[in-house]
Amino acid sequence: ATDYAATMAPALAPMAAEVVRRSDLRAGETVLDVGTGTGTAAAVARGEGRTVIGLDAAPGMLEIARRQTPDVEFIDADFTAIPLPEHAVDVVIAVHALLFADDRVAALREWRRVTRAGGRLSLSVPGPGDVVPAVVLGDVYDRFGITWGNDYPVPAEVAQWARDAGWAEIAVDADPTTAIPLADEATFRAWLRVGARGRATGGWSEERREQFTRDLLRQLGAEHLD
């Protein structure tokens, strides 16, 4: 959670701001941020008398979120089984959270269940598949025996998931101008310890992990760390 807060949370801040902007929040609404992590989008959604709820299944993330944003209610729960009644919120927001669901349609259907009639959903997913880290760094991953996939949808797929889940008036856009930057080598090293990357190298020796990191940095080149 600490490494995530130092790397991905600030890098995702522009994405969170855009997701919130597109949700067209209004005064007094109840907003649910699913997969809130350390509460980046939930913090942006505050104001104008709104009630903001952040939901995540990672207690370490929520501990940081509660400390940083004490005026938001944070719930420890799976976003595919939200402990809220039907039609409890006006707006659902989700920043790069949907692809963590094994069944994306089921997740979207659950988010719709807790949203009132006429409510809204605003979300982002990463992609396209030819520029995500696993593809850019795939040669190095292969040399070190790390299995990687390319599970990144095109806009039409996201729209179809939403339709299948019962959402209506769907608009999906690709934004090639928004990226997730890592400021320097220290931030990149912290990023490597987060999520699947950390799990994949968890049993390695310090020497092998360091060689892996150096090979990744060579593959990227300095321009990718600016």
Secondary structure, DSSP 8 states (H G I E B T S, - for coil): -HHHHHTHHHHHHHHHHHHHHHTT--TT-EEEEET-TTTHHHHHH--TT-EEEEEES-HHHHHHHHHH-TTSEEEE--TTS-SS-TT-EEEEEEES-GGG-SSHHHHHHHHHHTEEEEEEEEEE----TTTSHHHHTHHHHHHTT---------HHHHHHHHHHTT--S------TT------SHHHHHHHHTSHHHHHHHTTS-HHHHHHHHHHHHHHH-GGGG-
